[in-house]
């Protein structure tokens, strides 16, 4: 099944949260050198995954624009 924009954004947000925590661990003065090195290695992997997700979002949006598609939001009257 093809990815939806929502599922890609969900995965992208998870990758960003993982990066946030890995960067915290990488900078943690209380962590051992081995732990910081492991976190730095994981940062590289997760960042590559994040970049791939961004490319997928771009491709999906490019395809939607090319097709002239898109959803129009109905006007909603808020009281």
Buried (B, 14 or more C-beta within 10 A) or exposed (E): EEBEEEEBEEBBEBBEEBBEEBBEBBEEEEBEEEEBEBBBEBBEEBBEBBEEBEEBBEEBEEEEEEEEEEEEEEEEEEE
